[in-house]
């Protein structure tokens, strides 16, 4: 998977596409469910990437994110349970399809590296839909999945993404 992402990144960067879309920066917040619903209360993330406009309807790019799951703390009498903070660094290839000027759908696929102790990461995927609020700012709704060996990380997030053209 790592070799696949490196090949895609170098291929996109060296292809000489003239209609480059630009650098993207975004923030996201959401809620976990399934395996981490009891251990994590809220999910926050920051993302960056670079998108290339292949044509009027398709964008391809690369993306890197930092995702943190803020842990729950439970107290029952004298016993307190502190869950660890979950942290991931996903590296992915991105695809966006623009059926209209203001609406998009697509996703990211790659590898999420676990940053906290005991977290090996796993296969990362993030389908999303987006709506442009202005010429360069988008609000999006996404589902994030990270398939780990022991448990699966599943979240629903709402995000804001801004693209900088150069």
Buried (B, 14 or more C-beta within 10 A) or exposed (E): EEEEBEEBBEEBEEEEBEEBBBBBEBBBEBBBEEBBEEBBBBBBBBBBBBBBBBEEEEBBBBBBBBBBBEBBEEEEEEEEEEBEBBBBBBBBBBBBEBEEEEEBBBBBBBBBBBBEEEBEBBBBBBBBBBEBEEEBEBBBBBBBBBBBEEEBBBBEBEBBBBBEEE
